[in-house]
């Protein structure tokens, strides 16, 4: 029973902060009405958040002889967090406030394949440069989140395997924590997006949803009862490496993976063959937008293949919402209309008709912002079900 009460408390805290953030400012009475929580529950949550410096009380309007009306605002500048997206060709780093608004970002290019020590050195250097360039005081840095592709044990901060990076059993959390002397959280990059969706995005207020990413690869974040599900060692969600055919060869070394059929490189390769010339990623998007028949035909097949794979996810997890994210969302309706049609027509027991499907707009910093949200979740006590201890991040501590 205690675990259930703790989960409800955390979910209610998330709800209260999201309501205040979305409205800009709210009274306690407004929060009670908007959240459906009792005034006593709202008062308790607000008291804890004020004590931690996350919410501010602001007196407004005349008192009419009584207590002045008080509204609550999110104290977004009480601290900052850094988010880092690691990839084979370098990293994207952002620094955000407590509202996940990007204050400064930086791109660093380097070949990190097979060289985790170079990645650790680069992260340390990028953090120092970002703090200097953004003029954020180090005392205001509450933590660092790192997202990377592969099987990542978030509780230990270890990347067990990443075929894109060529890494095996690489500890990241502890070396970075020792080097930078701040709390560090590490997770699979798609899981970081699912956390961001749960906290700030299309998953806010939704207890069961899936985040599917399409881009260079195909990934999956699974949120069950408000928590990200990672599996035994972080391997849950390797959606792109579900075997759905006999071929073609996947970049992971196996044949028939979903990623080999519907990732952006796979779609671009098939579109290039249809056009009789090689095209770039940008050209693929432009030709899809303009309605080039050869390209839209390729995308329609790929979209349907992705949709049929999602049908299996719906049967397994019965989510309330499907959130589709990643760079591949730029392919637009030529790709996603066939995907949605396949889902609606083929899900078991008509579950697809009840599924809310959201194609999420993509921003260049989204991966890194997702990594930053790992720290924000800890700060705001969002639900977490790993064995990793709380970071005890206290604003102003």
N, C-alpha and C positions, 0 to 999 in steps of 0.2 A: 504493500500500500504506500509506503514511503516513496518508493521509486515513482509511482504514479503521481503522487502529489508533487514531487520535484519536477517531473516532466511538465505537468500542468502549469506550475509556477513559471518555468522557463518559457513555455509557449505563451503564457500571458504577458510576460515581460517583453518578449518579442513583439507581441501585438500592440502593447502600449507604446513602445518606442516607434514602431512603424506608423501608428496613427499620428503621433506628434510630429514625426518627420514629414509625413505626407501633407499635413495641414499647415505646417509652419509653427503654429501655436494652438494650444487647446487648454481649456479649463479641466479640472478634475471631473466636473459634472459632464462635460462634453465627452471625456474619455469613457466614463461609465456608460453613457448612452451609446457611443460609437462602438464600444467593445462588447457590450452585453455583460460585462463583469459587474459585480456588486460595488458600490461606493467604497466599502471597507477594503475589498481586494485591490481596487485601483489606488486607494490611499497608501496601502502597504507597499505596493510596487513603486509608486512615485517617490515615497520616502526613501527607499533604498537607492533609487536612481539619483535623487538629489544628493544624498550622502556621498555617492561615488563621483559626483560632479558631471554626470551624464546629462541630467536635466537641470535647467535653471527656472526659478520662480521669478515672474515679473509682475509687479502690481500695475494695474491699468485702470483708468477711469476714476470718477469720483466715488467716495466711500458712502455718501448719503448718511453719514453719521455712524455707519457700521464699518466692518472690515472691508478694505478695498478689494475689488475683484482681483483674482490672481490667475494668471495664465502660465502655462508651462512651455518651454522651448528646449529643443535639443541643443546642448552646448557642444557644437561640432568642432570647435577649436580647442577643446580641453586636452586633446592629444592627437597624435598622428600615427599612422601605420604605413609600412612599406610592403608592397606586393611585387613579387618577381615571377615572371613566366620564363622557365628555362626551355630552350629548344636546341636542336643540334647546331644551329647556325648562330647562336648567341642568346641574348636575353633582353626582355622588356622589363623595365623597373618603373614603378609609380609610387608616389607618396600621396596618401589620401588623408582627409580629415575623418572624424567619426561618422560622418554621413556618407562615406565612401565616395566623396567628390575628389577627383584627381586634382592635386595642386601642382604637381610637377611630374614629368615623365622623361625617361631616357631609354634610348635603344643602344645596345652594344653588340657589334658583330664579331663573331669568332667561331672557329670550328671546335666544338666541344665533344665531338664523337670520340668515344673511348678515352676521354680525359677528364674524369670527375674532379681531379685536383685543380685543373685549370678553371673549372666551373666555380669551385669554392673560392679561389683567388679572385675571380672576376666578380662574383657576388659581393665579396667584401669590399672590393674597390668601388663597385657601383653604388653601394650603400653610402660609403663615405662621400663620394662625389655628389650624390643626390641630396644628402643633408646639407652639404656646403652650398650647392647651387640653389636649393629651395629656401635656405636660411631658416630651416626648422631646427630648433634647439634639440640637442640630443636628449635632454631631459624630457622632452615631449614625445619621444619615440617610444611607443608602447610595445612594439613587437614587429616581427617580419614574417610574412607568409610566402612560401615558395611552392609553386605548382610546376609539375613536369610530367611528360608522357610516360606511361609505363605502370608496372605493378609496384605500388608504393605502400609500405606499412606506415600509416600515419601515426600510430601509437608509438613506434620506435624512431620515426623520422628516417627510414631507410628505403632506398630504391632497390627492390629486389631484382627487377629486370626492366630494361627499356631497350627494345630493339632499335628505336629511332636514335637513341643516344649511344647505343653499344655499351651499356652499363649493366653490371651484375653485382648485387649485394654492396651497394655504395651507401655508407652512412652520410647523411647531410645535416641533419638537425643538430647533433652534438658538436661537430666541428665548427659549424657556423655560430652556434651559441657561444662557444669558447672564444672564437675569433672576434665576434662583434659585441659580446657581453650584453645581449638583449634576448628576450624570449624569441624562439624561432619555431614555426610550425611548417610541416612539409606534407604535401598530399598530391595525389594524382590530379592533373590539371582539370580534367572534366569534373571531378568531385568538387574542386574549388568553385567552378561555375554553378554547380548544384547548390552549394552553400550560399553563394551570392544570390541565386534565384530565390532560395528559401528566405533570405534576409531582406533583400532590397528589390528583387525582381518579380517575375511572373509567378513564382512559387510562394510569395508572401501570403500567409493565411491558408495555404493548401497543405494538407497533412500527407498526402500520397501523390507523388508526381515523379516523372522521369524527365531528365534533361539529356537529349540526344544532340551530339555535336557532329557536324559534317564539315570537313575541310581537307587538310592533308590526310587526316585519318578519320575514323568514325568512332566516337566514344559515347559513353553512357554514364550518367550520374543517377543513382537510385535513391529516392527519398521515401522512406517508409515510416509512417506515424511521426513525421517531423524530423527524423534522423537520416543522415546519409548512411546507406548500407555499403560496407566495404568488403565484406567477406573475411576469411580467416587471416590473410596476410595482405589485404589490399587488392586482391585480384578480381573482385567483383566489378562488373561494368565493362569488361573487355568485349563490348558488343561488336566492334569492327572485326574481331577475330573469331566470331561464330562462323563455322564452316557451313556455307549455304549452297555450294556447287562443287564440281570436280576441278574446275580451273576458273580463272587464270592464277598464275603465281602471285602471291602476296609479298610485300616487302618484308614480312616477318619470316619468310622462308618456307611457309606452307602454301598449299594450293586451295583455292575456293573460298577464301575468307570474304566476308561481306565488304570489307574495306577495299579489296581488289576489284570490286565491281562498282561501288558507288562513291568512293572518295573523290575529291577534286582531281587528283592526278589521273585516276582511272577514267573519269568522265572526259577529261581533257584529251587523253590519249585516244579514246574512241571518237571524239568529235574531230580530232585532227585527221584520223583515218578516213572519216566520212567526208571531210572537206578536201582531202588529198594534199594537205600541207600542215606543218606544225603550227599550233597557236599557243599563245600565252594564257595565263590564268585570267588576266584582265580582258583579253579578247574573248575568252569563253563567256564571261559575264556580259560583255557588250553584245555579242552575237545572240545570246539567250534573250537579252532585253529587246533586241531589234526583231526577234522572231525568225531568225535564219532557220529554214526548215530542217537542214541536215543536223544542226545543233539541237534544236528543240526535240527532234525525234530521239536523239541519244539521251537527252535529259529526261524525256518521258519514260523511257525504259528504265533508266537508273532510278528515277523517283518511285516508280512502281516496285522495283526490287527492294528499295529501302522500306517502302510502306509494308510490303509483305513480311519483311523481317520484324518490323515494329508490331505487326499483328501478333507475333509470338510473344513479344514483351507484354502486350496488353493481356494476353491469356495468362501469363505467368504472374503479373503484378497487379492487374486491375487498377491502374492509376486513375486519379481524378483528372489529371492534366498531363499533357505531353508538351514539353517545351523544346523547341528545336533551335539550336544556336550554332555558332561557329562561322568561319569565313564563308562557308558554302551557302549560307542563307542569301548571299547576294545573287545566287542563281535564279531566285524569284519563282514566279508561278509556273514557269515551264518545267521546273523540277518538282515543286512542292504540291501543285494541284494533283498530279498523278499519285504522289505519295499519300495524300489525304484521301483520295478516292479509294485507293487500295485498302487503307485502314478501315474506312467506313463500310466497305462492302464485304470484308472478309473476317472481321473479328468474331470470335465465338460468343454466342448468346447475345448478340447485338450490343456487346460492350463498346464497340467503336462509336456507335451513335451517341453514347453518353459521355464519351471522352472529349474534354476540352483541349483543342490543339492550338498552340501559340507558336508562331514563327517570330523569334525574338530579333529585333534589329541588332546589328553587329557593330561594335566600335573597335578601333585598333588596340585600345588598352584593356579590352574586356578580360582577357586571360589574366593579366597582372592584377586588375581590380578584384577578380575572383580570388586570387591568392591573398590579397590584403584582407578580404572578408573572413578568412580563416581566423585572423587575430580579432577582428571585430566581433565575431561570434563568441569567442572566449570572453572578451571584455563584457559583452552584454548578457553572458550566461545563457546563450542559446543551447538547445538540446545537443548533447554530444554523448556518444556511447562507445568510446574507446577506453582503454585502460590508462591512457595518458592523463596525468594529474592536471588539474586546473592551473592556469598560468598565474593566477592571483594578480591580474593586471588592475591596479588601482589608479584612477586618474589623479594626477598630482602627487602620487607616491614617490 
